[in-house]
């Protein structure tokens, strides 16, 4: 998947750190709350991104090859 935004991207190390933090948080949320956690996280990130079109592009990219 290629980056969709025009802003700087994370390094491989940065992506690994984010991945590890996300995996840990998913474990902490527990199986019964993981969907709620992911929706809350997505909404927080959408707000931080402040670009509805770009967020929709990210949704489309994330749905590819599931």
VOVOPA-300405 format. One record per residue: z, x, y of N, C-alpha, C in turn. Coordinates in steps of 0.02 Angstrom, whole numbers, padded with zeros to 5 digits, always signed. Layout:
N
ZXYZXYZXY
...
END
This chain:
66
+00000+00042-00058+00000+00000+00000+00000+00045+00062
-00041+00029+00110-00044+00068+00172+00000+00036+00225
+00027+00077+00269+00068+00049+00323+00027+00002+00366
+00056-00053+00386+00020-00103+00425+00034-00098+00499
+00084-00063+00519+00102-00061+00589+00073+00002+00622
+00074+00002+00686+00051+00060+00724+00108+00105+00744
+00169+00087+00726+00227+00127+00743+00236+00182+00690
+00278+00231+00705+00290+00285+00657+00315+00258+00589
+00298+00292+00537+00320+00273+00470+00374+00320+00445
+00410+00298+00394+00461+00340+00364+00430+00395+00322
+00465+00450+00318+00445+00503+00272+00460+00481+00200
+00436+00518+00151+00452+00502+00081+00528+00503+00071
+00561+00551+00099+00634+00554+00094+00667+00494+00126
+00642+00472+00183+00668+00413+00216+00658+00351+00175
+00599+00345+00144+00585+00287+00100+00632+00288+00040
+00645+00346+00012+00690+00351-00045+00761+00330-00025
+00782+00350+00035+00848+00331+00060+00853+00255+00068
+00801+00225+00098+00800+00153+00108+00799+00117+00041
+00760+00142-00006+00756+00112-00072+00825+00112-00106
+00858+00170-00103+00925+00175-00133+00975+00128-00100
+00973+00124-00034+01018+00079+00002+01004+00006-00017
+00941-00012-00022+00923-00080-00041+00945-00096-00112
+00933-00050-00158+00954-00061-00228+01029-00070-00233
+01066-00030-00196+01139-00035-00196+01162-00102-00167
+01131-00122-00112+01149-00185-00080+01132-00245-00125
+01077-00242-00161+01059-00295-00208+01111-00300-00263
+01133-00243-00289+01186-00243-00339+01250-00272-00311
+01267-00255-00249+01328-00280-00218+01325-00355-00206
+01266-00381-00189+01258-00452-00176+01270-00493-00240
+01250-00465-00297+01257-00500-00360+01198-00546-00373
+01186-00559-00437+01128-00597-00458+01125-00666-00426
+01182-00696-00415+01183-00764-00388+01170-00767-00313
+01173-00711-00278+01163-00710-00205+01105-00666-00183
+01068-00637-00231+01016-00589-00212+00961-00622-00171
+00941-00683-00186+00888-00715-00147+00911-00728-00076
+00972-00751-00068+01000-00763-00001+01003-00697+00038
+01027-00645+00006+01030-00579+00038+00961-00556+00061
+00911-00562+00018+00844-00538+00036+00813-00579+00093
+00826-00644+00095+00801-00686+00150+00835-00665+00215
+00902-00656+00213+00937-00635+00273+00912-00567+00297
+00902-00521+00251+00877-00455+00269+00807-00460+00300
+00764-00501+00270+00696-00510+00297+00698-00539+00367
+00741-00588+00379+00746-00618+00445+00773-00569+00497
+00822-00529+00478+00848-00477+00523+00794-00426+00541
+00755-00407+00491+00701-00359+00503+00644-00389+00543
+00629-00453+00531+00578-00487+00571+00599-00489+00644
+00662-00504+00656+00687-00506+00724+00684-00437+00756
+00701-00385+00720+00698-00317+00746+00626-00296+00759
+00580-00318+00716+00509-00302+00724+00480-00338+00785
+00502-00399+00797+00482-00439+00855+00406-00450+00859
+00375-00459+00801+00302-00470+00799+00287-00515+00740
+00277-00580+00754+00266-00629+00699+00204-00613+00658
+00151-00592+00692+00088-00577+00657+00097-00518+00610
+00129-00465+00634+00140-00407+00592+00186-00424+00533
+00237-00465+00546+00281-00485+00491+00242-00524+00439
+00197-00569+00460+00156-00606+00411+00111-00558+00372
+00085-00507+00404+00045-00457+00369+00087-00421+00317
+00149-00407+00333+00195-00375+00285+00208-00420+00226
+00217-00485+00238+00226-00533+00184+00166-00532+00138
+00107-00534+00167+00044-00534+00127+00039-00471+00086
+00055-00414+00115+00052-00350+00079+00103-00348+00023
+00163-00374+00035+00215-00373-00016+00199-00418-00075
+00160-00470-00063+00141-00516-00118+00087-00487-00163
+00052-00437-00139-00002-00408-00179+00026-00372-00240
-00007-00381-00295+00007-00344-00357+00079-00354-00383
+00107-00413-00374+00175-00427-00402+00170-00433-00478
END
